[in-house]
C-alpha cells in the first residue's frame, strides 16, 4: 500500500471514529458520567475498580440511548440544520451499523452495571428504556416529553450512590431530585434557543403551545425558583456543611437572576446565556456536595 493510500485509510478511520462518537453524543455522555461520579463520591465511594466499572457502564448505557434516539429520529434529523450532519442523516453510517453498535453498547453497559449490584443494573436499564421507548417518541406528541425525559436524566447521580450503597436511600433520592429539578430550566433554555430547528422537526418542547412566549418564559422562571431550595437539600438534611448552604444559595440565586433577566427580555441571546449557566451550575453544586460533606 502506498503512502497516499495509507493516508486515505487513516483519514477514513478517524472519520469513522468521529461518527461513532457523534452517534453516542460524546459530550452529553461525558456530562452524564460526571454526574454519576459525583453521586458515587458523595456516597463515599473509593477510587477503585468499581468506579471504573461505573464510568464505563454509564458511558456505554448513555451512548446506547443516544444511538437508538438517533436511529428513531434519523428522518427528522434531516430536516433540522442542527442535526442534519449527523452520521445517519448523511448516510455516513448505515442504520444496521448504528443498531448493532447501540445494542452492543447497551448490553455491555448493563452487564457492567449489574456487576456493581442488582439495583445499579436495573437503574441503567430503566434509564435507557424510558429515554428510548417513552421520551423519544413523546417528543413529537407533547411538551410533557420534557417531564418524562427528566426521569432518566436524573438517574445518573442516584446510580452513583446506589453503586456504593447497593440500595435506594435518602441520599440517592436527594441526588436524584436535585438533578430532576435542574433539568427543567436547563432543557427549556435549550428548547428556546433551538426552537426554530425543533419546529422544522415537528417538536414542540417549550411548556406553552405558543412556543417562545411569555407563558413559556414564566414556567422557566418558576422552575428556576424551585431550583434554589432544591440545591441546598443536602445541607437541609445534614449531609453537607455550611459552605454548601452559602455557595448553593449563591449559585441558585445567581441562576435565578439570569432567569429573571431572560424572562424580561425573552430573546435567544439571554436564553443561550441561561443554557450555558445551567451547564456550569450542576457540576459546581454536585462537586460542592462531595467536598463539603459532614
C-alpha positions as CSV (number, residue, x, y, z in Angstrom):
1,X,0.0,0.0,0.0
2,X,1.4,3.4,-1.0
3,X,1.9,6.3,1.4
4,X,-1.1,8.1,-0.2
5,X,-3.3,5.1,0.3
6,X,-2.2,4.8,3.9
7,X,-3.1,8.5,4.5
8,X,-6.5,8.0,2.9
9,X,-7.2,5.0,5.2
10,X,-6.1,6.9,8.3
11,X,-8.5,9.7,7.4
12,X,-11.3,7.3,6.8
13,X,-10.6,5.6,10.2
14,X,-10.6,8.9,12.0
15,X,-13.8,9.8,10.3
16,X,-15.5,6.6,11.4
17,X,-14.4,7.1,15.0
18,X,-15.8,10.6,14.9
19,X,-19.1,9.2,13.6
20,X,-19.3,6.6,16.4
21,X,-18.6,9.4,18.9
22,X,-21.3,11.6,17.3
23,X,-23.7,8.6,17.4
24,X,-23.0,8.4,21.2
25,X,-23.2,12.2,21.7
26,X,-19.8,12.2,23.4
27,X,-20.2,15.5,25.2
28,X,-23.6,14.6,26.6
29,X,-22.3,11.2,27.7
30,X,-19.4,12.8,29.4
31,X,-21.7,15.1,31.5
32,X,-23.8,12.1,32.4
33,X,-20.8,10.2,33.7
34,X,-19.6,13.2,35.7
35,X,-23.0,13.3,37.5
36,X,-22.8,9.6,38.3
37,X,-19.2,10.0,39.6
38,X,-20.3,12.9,41.9
39,X,-23.0,10.6,43.3
40,X,-20.5,7.8,43.8
41,X,-18.1,10.1,45.6
42,X,-20.8,11.7,47.7
43,X,-21.7,8.2,49.0
44,X,-18.0,7.8,50.0
45,X,-17.1,5.5,47.1
46,X,-13.4,4.8,46.6
47,X,-11.2,5.3,43.7
48,X,-11.2,1.6,42.8
49,X,-12.3,-0.8,40.1
50,X,-16.0,-0.2,41.0
51,X,-15.6,3.5,40.0
52,X,-14.1,2.4,36.6
53,X,-17.0,0.0,36.1
54,X,-19.5,2.7,36.9
55,X,-17.8,5.2,34.5
56,X,-17.6,2.7,31.6
57,X,-21.0,1.2,32.2
58,X,-22.7,4.6,32.5
59,X,-20.9,5.8,29.4
60,X,-22.0,2.9,27.3
61,X,-25.6,3.0,28.5
62,X,-25.8,6.7,27.7
63,X,-24.1,6.1,24.3
64,X,-26.6,3.3,23.6
65,X,-29.6,5.6,24.5
66,X,-28.3,8.4,22.3
67,X,-27.7,5.9,19.4
68,X,-31.2,4.5,19.5
69,X,-32.6,8.0,19.7
70,X,-30.8,9.0,16.5
71,X,-31.9,5.8,14.8
72,X,-35.5,6.6,15.6
73,X,-35.2,10.2,14.6
74,X,-32.9,9.9,11.6
75,X,-35.5,11.2,9.1
76,X,-36.4,14.0,11.4
77,X,-32.8,15.0,11.8
78,X,-32.5,15.6,8.1
79,X,-35.0,18.5,8.4
80,X,-33.0,20.3,11.1
81,X,-29.8,22.2,10.4
82,X,-28.5,21.5,13.9
83,X,-28.7,17.7,13.3
84,X,-28.6,17.3,9.6
85,X,-24.9,16.5,9.6
86,X,-25.1,13.5,11.9
87,X,-23.9,10.1,10.7
88,X,-27.3,8.6,9.9
89,X,-29.0,11.6,8.1
90,X,-25.9,11.9,5.8
91,X,-25.7,8.1,5.3
92,X,-22.1,8.1,6.5
93,X,-23.3,5.3,8.8
94,X,-25.9,2.7,8.0
95,X,-29.0,2.0,10.2
96,X,-27.8,-1.6,10.6
97,X,-24.3,-0.5,11.9
98,X,-25.9,2.1,14.2
99,X,-28.3,-0.6,15.6
100,X,-25.6,-3.1,16.2
101,X,-23.4,-0.5,17.9
102,X,-26.2,0.8,20.1
103,X,-27.4,-2.7,21.1
104,X,-23.8,-3.8,21.9
105,X,-23.2,-0.7,24.0
106,X,-26.4,-1.1,25.9
107,X,-25.8,-4.8,26.5
108,X,-22.2,-4.3,27.7
109,X,-23.1,-1.3,29.7
110,X,-25.9,-3.1,31.5
111,X,-23.8,-6.1,32.2
112,X,-21.1,-3.9,33.7
113,X,-23.6,-2.1,36.0
114,X,-25.1,-5.4,37.2
115,X,-21.5,-6.3,38.3
116,X,-21.8,-3.5,40.8
117,X,-25.1,-4.6,42.2
118,X,-28.6,-5.6,41.1
119,X,-30.1,-2.1,41.6
120,X,-27.4,-0.4,39.7
121,X,-28.1,-2.6,36.7
122,X,-31.8,-2.0,37.0
123,X,-31.3,1.8,37.1
124,X,-29.1,1.6,33.9
125,X,-31.7,-0.5,32.0
126,X,-34.5,1.7,33.3
127,X,-32.8,4.9,32.2
128,X,-32.2,3.5,28.7
129,X,-35.7,2.2,28.3
130,X,-37.5,5.4,29.4
131,X,-35.3,7.5,27.2
132,X,-35.7,5.4,24.1
133,X,-39.2,4.0,24.3
134,X,-41.0,6.8,26.1
135,X,-39.2,10.1,25.9
136,X,-38.0,9.8,22.2
137,X,-41.5,9.1,20.7
138,X,-43.2,11.5,23.0
139,X,-41.1,14.4,21.8
140,X,-43.3,14.8,18.7
141,X,-46.5,14.4,20.6
142,X,-46.4,16.6,23.7
143,X,-44.3,19.0,25.7
144,X,-44.8,16.6,28.5
145,X,-41.9,14.7,27.0
146,X,-39.6,17.1,29.0
147,X,-41.2,15.8,32.2
148,X,-40.8,12.2,31.1
149,X,-37.2,12.7,29.9
150,X,-36.3,14.3,33.3
151,X,-36.6,10.9,34.9
152,X,-33.8,9.1,33.0
153,X,-31.9,12.3,33.0
154,X,-31.9,12.4,36.8
155,X,-30.8,8.8,37.3
156,X,-27.0,9.2,36.9
157,X,-26.3,10.7,40.4
158,X,-28.7,8.3,42.0
159,X,-26.9,5.5,40.2
160,X,-23.6,6.7,41.6
161,X,-25.0,6.5,45.1
162,X,-26.6,3.1,44.6
163,X,-23.4,1.8,43.1
164,X,-21.8,2.3,46.5
165,X,-24.7,1.5,48.9
166,X,-26.3,-1.3,47.0
167,X,-29.8,0.0,47.8
168,X,-32.1,3.1,47.5
169,X,-31.6,5.6,50.2
170,X,-32.5,9.1,51.2
171,X,-29.1,10.3,49.8
172,X,-29.9,8.7,46.5
173,X,-33.3,10.3,46.4
174,X,-31.9,13.7,47.2
175,X,-29.3,13.5,44.4
176,X,-32.0,12.4,42.0
177,X,-34.3,15.2,43.0
178,X,-31.7,18.0,42.6
179,X,-30.9,16.9,39.1
180,X,-34.5,16.3,38.3
181,X,-35.5,19.9,39.1
182,X,-32.4,21.3,37.4
183,X,-33.3,19.7,34.1
184,X,-36.4,21.8,33.5
185,X,-34.8,25.3,33.3
186,X,-31.8,23.6,31.6
187,X,-33.7,21.8,28.9
188,X,-36.2,24.6,28.3
189,X,-33.4,27.1,27.8
190,X,-32.0,24.7,25.2
191,X,-35.5,24.4,23.7
192,X,-35.9,28.2,23.5
193,X,-32.5,28.5,21.7
194,X,-33.2,25.7,19.3
195,X,-37.0,26.3,18.8
196,X,-36.7,27.2,15.1
197,X,-34.9,23.8,14.5
198,X,-37.4,21.9,16.7
199,X,-40.3,23.4,14.7
200,X,-38.8,22.1,11.5
201,X,-38.6,18.6,13.0
202,X,-42.1,18.7,14.4
203,X,-41.1,19.1,18.0
204,X,-42.8,21.4,20.5
205,X,-40.8,21.1,23.7
206,X,-41.4,24.5,25.3
207,X,-44.0,24.5,28.1
208,X,-46.5,26.6,26.2
209,X,-48.2,25.8,22.9
210,X,-47.3,29.4,21.9
211,X,-43.7,28.3,22.0
212,X,-41.4,31.4,22.6
213,X,-43.9,33.5,24.5
214,X,-44.4,34.9,28.0
215,X,-46.1,31.8,29.3
216,X,-43.1,29.6,28.4
217,X,-40.7,32.1,29.9
218,X,-42.8,32.2,33.1
219,X,-42.8,28.5,33.6
220,X,-39.0,28.5,33.1
221,X,-38.8,31.2,35.8
222,X,-40.9,29.0,38.2
223,X,-38.6,26.0,37.6
224,X,-35.6,28.2,38.4
225,X,-37.2,29.4,41.6
226,X,-37.7,25.7,42.6
227,X,-34.1,25.0,41.9
228,X,-32.9,27.4,44.7
229,X,-34.3,25.2,47.7
230,X,-33.6,22.0,45.8
231,X,-29.9,22.8,45.5
232,X,-29.5,23.1,49.3
233,X,-31.4,19.9,50.2
234,X,-28.2,18.0,51.2
235,X,-27.5,20.8,53.8
236,X,-31.1,20.8,55.0
237,X,-30.9,17.0,55.6
238,X,-27.5,17.3,57.3
239,X,-25.4,15.6,54.7
240,X,-23.2,18.7,53.9
241,X,-21.7,21.6,55.8
242,X,-22.4,25.3,56.0
243,X,-20.3,26.1,52.9
244,X,-22.7,24.1,50.7
245,X,-25.5,26.3,52.0
246,X,-23.7,29.5,51.2
247,X,-22.3,28.6,47.8
248,X,-25.5,26.7,47.0
249,X,-27.6,29.8,47.6
250,X,-25.2,32.0,45.7
251,X,-25.3,29.6,42.7
252,X,-29.1,29.2,43.0
253,X,-29.9,32.9,43.2
254,X,-27.3,33.7,40.6
255,X,-29.0,31.3,38.2
256,X,-32.4,32.8,39.2
257,X,-31.1,36.3,38.4
258,X,-30.2,35.2,34.9
259,X,-33.7,33.6,34.5
260,X,-35.4,36.8,35.6
261,X,-33.3,38.7,33.1
262,X,-34.3,36.2,30.5
263,X,-38.0,36.5,31.5
264,X,-37.8,40.2,30.9
265,X,-36.0,40.1,27.6
266,X,-37.2,36.7,26.2
267,X,-34.7,36.5,23.3
268,X,-32.3,33.8,22.1
269,X,-29.2,35.6,23.4
270,X,-30.4,35.6,27.0
271,X,-31.7,32.0,26.7
272,X,-28.3,30.9,25.5
273,X,-26.7,32.6,28.5
274,X,-29.1,30.7,30.7
275,X,-28.3,27.5,28.9
276,X,-24.6,27.8,29.4
277,X,-25.2,28.9,33.1
278,X,-27.1,25.6,33.6
279,X,-24.1,23.6,32.3
280,X,-21.9,25.4,34.9
281,X,-24.4,25.2,37.8
282,X,-24.8,21.5,38.0
283,X,-21.1,20.3,38.3
284,X,-20.4,23.1,40.7
285,X,-23.2,22.2,43.0
286,X,-22.6,18.5,42.8
287,X,-18.8,18.6,43.5
288,X,-19.6,21.1,46.3
289,X,-21.6,18.3,47.9
290,X,-18.7,15.9,47.6
291,X,-16.1,18.3,49.1
292,X,-18.3,19.7,51.9
293,X,-19.7,16.5,53.5
294,X,-20.3,16.4,57.2
